[in-house]
């Protein structure tokens, strides 16, 4: 066999080996991603498609779904309980989202100080984030108890008669908002990572220029934290619109529908009234509104979000 033939044979062997190796890598890759793909199809994609179909049917968890087109969506807009649920959820979101952002940022600024024992305080403030939601609600039901609750007992020592927090229409939603503020520690690691990522040279230069504490906060800290603020804003809006466990367990949507949240009414439609079509239509309306709001926030974000990489690119 000539040297040329040996070279050609060796080349073909190497090509076959490369093809075999590529095929084995492709099979291994497919096996590794198969559980994730199957999980997405089984638990996300198919339920979404089923929900979209059911939103256009008259279905009560029994029998065969009866296709009714957009009738479910049309009936929602004439449902006063639907608009009450929208009103409650919107009120909750408008109040609690800024409260979450401001309180968690203020807490992170305090926790970012290099003081003795600060690591222990960070752990304590983060603990509510890892507790069970149902357990937390049970704790706050006891705190808000009209006769033996910790809150009214404390107010009694000050000579103040506490209200019936969860049974008074004027205080029920405020009570849920107050309880929600207890979990602001969930955002501490995010804020702290952003604060500790701000270059100290910026603060040193500002101090040399005579900038005070508030000037440094306004012109350095907040602009540098604006990407994290954008993230927290979007996440908080999504969390606020998912209000469910608290009104379900604490008030059942009452008194007088004062705490009937959107997701709670959607749950009632599906499992109490057996109006699965209405519940599915409500879920898709919530999804579309959340999508539009999120897209609008990202569209407006260049007006107030400081992206350092973009600034360097402009220079």
N, C-alpha and C positions, 0 to 999 in steps of 0.2 A: 504494500500500500504506500502510495506516494505521500510526501509531506503535506502536499495540498489537500489530499483526501482526508488525512488525519486531522488537519486544521478544521476542515468543513464538518467532519464528524463531531469534533470537540465543540464546535460552535453550536451545532444542532442540539447536542446534549445539554449544553448550558442553557439554551433557550427553553428546552423541555423542562429543565429543573426550575427555571424562573417561572414558567407558566404554572408548574405544579405548586411552587411556593406561593404564588399569587392566589391560586385557587384555594389552597389551604388557609391562607390569611383571610380570604373573603368568607369562607365557611365559618372560621372562628369568629370573625366580626359579626356575621349574621346571628350566630348562636348567642353572642354576648348581648346584642341589642334586642334580641327576640323578646325577652321578658318585658322590657320597657315598652316596646311597640305593642305587645299584646295587652299590657296594662292600660296603655293609652286608648287603644281601640275598645277594650271591654268596659273600662270605667270612666272614660271621658267622651270619646267620639260617638260611640253608639248611644249612650244616654242623652247626649246633646241632640242627636238626630231624632231620637224617640220623643224627647221633650218638644222639639219643634213641630213634630207631627201631632202630638197630643194637644198642643196649644190650639190646633184648628179642628178639634173634635169635641164631641159631648161624651165624656167618659167618666164613670163613677167607680172605678176599680172592680167592676163586675160587668160581664157581658162583653160586647164588641164595641170599640170606639165608633161613634157616628160622626162622620165628617161634616163640619158646619162652616168651614172657611174661616173668615175673620169675625165671626159672630161673637166669639169670646172676648176679643179685643174691644169690640164695639160696646158690649155690655159692661165692661169694666169702667168705661168712661162715664157711664150713667149710674154707677154704683157709689152711693155716698160713703160706704164703709171703705171702699178703695181710696177715695180722696182723703178720708180721715187718716188712713194709714200713711198715705203720701205726706200729709201735713205733719204728722208726728215724727216720721223719719227725717223729714227735711229740717224740722225744728231741732231735733237731736243732733243732726250732722252740723248745722250752722253753729251751734253752741259748742259742741264737744270737740270738733276738729281743731279750731284755733286754741281751745283750752288744752288739748293734748300737746300740741306743738309748743306753745309758750311755756307751759309748766314743765314739760320734759326737757326743753332746752335750758330753762333756768336751773333745773335740778342738775343737769349735766355740767353747766358752768361752775356750780358749787362743787360738784364731785371731781372736777378736773384740777382742783387745788391740791398742791403737794403738802398735805397735812397728815399727821399721825392718825392712824386708824381709819383713813379714808377708804381703804380696800374693804374693810368690814362693812362700812356704810353702803358702799356700792352693792355688795352682796345682799344686804338687808332690803334695799330698795328694789332690787331685781327679783326678789323672791315671789311677789305676787304674780309675776309673769309665768312662773312654772307651776302654779297651783291649778287644780282642777276648776274649770268654770262653774260647775254645779256646786262644788264645795264653797267657792267664794260667794256665790249667790246666797247659799244657806247662812253663811256668816253674816252677810249684810241684812238678811231678813231679820235676824236676831238684833242687829244694831239698830234697825229702823222700827223695832217693835214699839208700839205706842205706850204700853204700860211698863214693860221691863227692859226696853232697849237701852243699850249703852249711851246712845246719842241723847235721848230724852232725859236720862238720869243725869248726864253731865250738864244739860241745859237747866235742869231743875236746881242744881247746886248754884247756878247763877241767877236763880229767881225767874227763869223763863219757862213758860209752859210750851213744850215742844208740840208740833202738830202731829196728826196721824199720817205719817209720811207716805205710806203705801195705800191708804184708803181715802185720802183727800185728793180730789181731782186737781187742785192747784199745786200740789206738792209731789204727786206720784212720778211724773216725768223728771222733775228736778232731782228726785231721790236717785233715779237710775243714772242720771248724769253724774251726780256726786259719787256714786259707786264706781262709775267708769274711770274717774280720775285716779282711783286708787292704783290702777295698773300702769301708770305712766313710766314706771321703771323698766317696762319692756323695751322702751326706746333708748335707754341709757347707753348700752354698748355701741349703738349706731352713732349717737351724738359724740360720745367720748372718742371713738376712733377718728371722727372728723376733726374734733378739737385738737387731738394730739398729732394730727397730720398737718396742721398749719405751721409753716416755717417760723421759728422764733425770731429770725432776722427781721420779719415784717414788724413785729411788736417792738423790737429794739430800735429800728429806724423811726417808727412812729413816736416812741418815747423820747428819742433824741430831738425830734421836731416839736416836742412839747404837747403831743396829743394826750388827753386825759383818758380815763377808763371808759367813759361812754363813747368817746370818739374812736377809740380802738375797737370797741365792740361794734359800732355802727359801720365803720369803714374797712375793717379787716376781718373780724370774726364772722359777722353775718354774710358778707359776700363770699368768703371762703367756704362757708357751710351751706351756701345756697343749693348745690347739687343734692346734698343730704336732705335739705328742707323740701326740695321737689319730690324726692322719694317718699319722705314721711307724709307729705301732703296727699299724694296719690293713695298710698297705703291706708292712711287714716280715713279718707273719704270712702274707700271700699269697705273698711271695717265698720264705719258708722252706718252704712246702708245695710249691713248684715245684722243689725240689732235683732236678737231673737231670744237667747237664753234668759236674759234678765227679765224682760216683760212676761215671758211665758211662766217663769217660776215665781216671780215676785208679785205680779198683779194680774196675770192672765189677760192682759190687754186693758183692764179697767183701771180705776173706776170710771164709768161712763165713757169708755173707749179712749181715755186720756193717754194710755200707753200702748195703743194698738199699733205696733210697728208694721212696716211693709212685709217683712219676712214672716212675722207672726201671722198676719192675715193670709199670706200665701200658704202657710202651713195649715191654718184652719180650713181654707178652701179645699186643700188636698185630702186631709185626714179627718176633719170633723164634719164638713159639709159634703165630702166625697165629690167635689167639683174639680177633678184632676185637670180638665181642660182649662178652667179659669186659672188654676195655680200655675200651669205651664205657661200660659199667656203672661201672667204676672212676672214669672222668672225671666222670660225673654224681654219684656219691657224694661226690667231692672238691668239686664245685661246691656241692652242697647243704650240706655241712658248713661250707665257707667262708662261704656265705650266712648260715647260722645264727650262726656265731661273729661275723661282722661286725655282724649285727643286734643281737646281745647286747651287743657293745662299745658300739655307738651308744646302746643302751637305757640302759646304765649310765653313759654319759659325763657326764650332768649332775651326777653325784656328785663328779666330780673335774676336769672341764674348766671353765675359767673363760672365759666368753664376755663380752667387755667390753660389747658392744651390749646384751645381756640385762640385765647389771648396771645399765647406765644406764636401761634401761626400767623396771626394778623401782624405782629411786629416783624 
